[in-house]
């Protein structure tokens, strides 16, 4: 059995990996904002968000929690897109 300290270290390393992926997603959200602005598409795309939530539910051992996580990530991505569209430095 692993010790509490070992498990916490694994959690810390997992958090680092998650944060790297989150930063990548936010950079991609900025790029999406540029494309949406160029083609005149709105930031909010309800059909896309529903597809992302369905995908999260299908590919997680914890479907409800995964969907909640993705709701938060998508909200932050929309904020990033809106900031980018307003000329914010993101």
C-alpha positions as CSV (number, residue, x, y, z in Angstrom):
1,X,0.0,0.0,0.0
2,X,1.3,3.5,-0.8
3,X,1.8,6.0,1.9
4,X,-0.2,9.2,2.2
5,X,2.8,11.2,1.1
6,X,3.4,9.0,-2.0
7,X,-0.3,9.4,-3.0
8,X,-0.1,13.2,-2.5
9,X,3.0,13.4,-4.6
10,X,1.2,11.5,-7.4
11,X,-1.7,13.9,-7.1
12,X,0.7,16.9,-7.3
13,X,2.3,15.4,-10.4
14,X,-1.2,14.8,-11.9
15,X,-2.2,18.4,-11.1
16,X,0.9,19.6,-12.9
17,X,0.0,17.6,-16.0
18,X,-3.6,18.8,-15.8
19,X,-2.5,22.4,-15.6
20,X,-0.2,22.1,-18.7
21,X,-3.2,20.7,-20.6
22,X,-5.4,23.5,-19.3
23,X,-2.9,26.1,-20.5
24,X,-2.9,24.5,-23.9
25,X,-6.6,24.5,-24.0
26,X,-6.7,28.2,-23.2
27,X,-4.2,29.0,-25.9
28,X,-6.4,27.0,-28.3
29,X,-9.4,29.0,-27.1
30,X,-7.6,32.2,-28.1
31,X,-7.0,30.7,-31.6
32,X,-10.6,29.7,-31.8
33,X,-11.6,33.3,-31.0
34,X,-9.6,34.5,-33.9
35,X,-11.2,32.1,-36.3
36,X,-14.7,32.8,-35.0
37,X,-14.1,36.5,-35.4
38,X,-12.9,36.0,-39.0
39,X,-15.9,34.0,-40.0
40,X,-18.4,36.0,-37.9
41,X,-19.4,33.1,-35.6
42,X,-20.6,33.7,-32.0
43,X,-18.5,32.7,-29.1
44,X,-21.3,30.5,-27.6
45,X,-22.0,27.4,-29.6
46,X,-24.6,25.4,-27.6
47,X,-24.5,22.3,-29.9
48,X,-20.7,22.1,-29.6
49,X,-20.9,22.4,-25.9
50,X,-23.5,19.6,-25.6
51,X,-21.2,17.4,-27.8
52,X,-18.3,18.1,-25.5
53,X,-20.3,17.2,-22.5
54,X,-21.6,14.0,-24.1
55,X,-18.0,13.1,-25.0
56,X,-16.8,13.8,-21.4
57,X,-19.5,11.6,-20.0
58,X,-18.7,8.8,-22.4
59,X,-15.0,8.8,-21.8
60,X,-14.8,9.0,-18.0
61,X,-15.2,6.6,-15.1
62,X,-17.0,9.5,-13.4
63,X,-19.4,10.9,-16.0
64,X,-21.3,13.4,-13.9
65,X,-18.1,14.8,-12.4
66,X,-16.4,14.9,-15.8
67,X,-19.3,16.9,-17.3
68,X,-19.1,19.4,-14.4
69,X,-15.4,19.8,-15.0
70,X,-15.9,20.4,-18.7
71,X,-18.7,22.9,-18.0
72,X,-16.2,24.9,-15.9
73,X,-13.5,24.5,-18.6
74,X,-15.8,25.6,-21.3
75,X,-17.0,28.6,-19.3
76,X,-13.4,29.7,-18.8
77,X,-12.7,29.1,-22.5
78,X,-15.7,31.3,-23.5
79,X,-14.3,34.0,-21.2
80,X,-10.9,33.7,-22.8
81,X,-12.5,34.0,-26.3
82,X,-14.5,37.0,-25.3
83,X,-11.4,38.7,-23.8
84,X,-9.5,37.9,-26.9
85,X,-12.3,39.3,-29.1
86,X,-12.2,42.5,-27.1
87,X,-8.5,42.8,-27.7
88,X,-7.3,41.5,-24.4
89,X,-3.8,40.2,-24.0
90,X,-4.4,36.5,-23.3
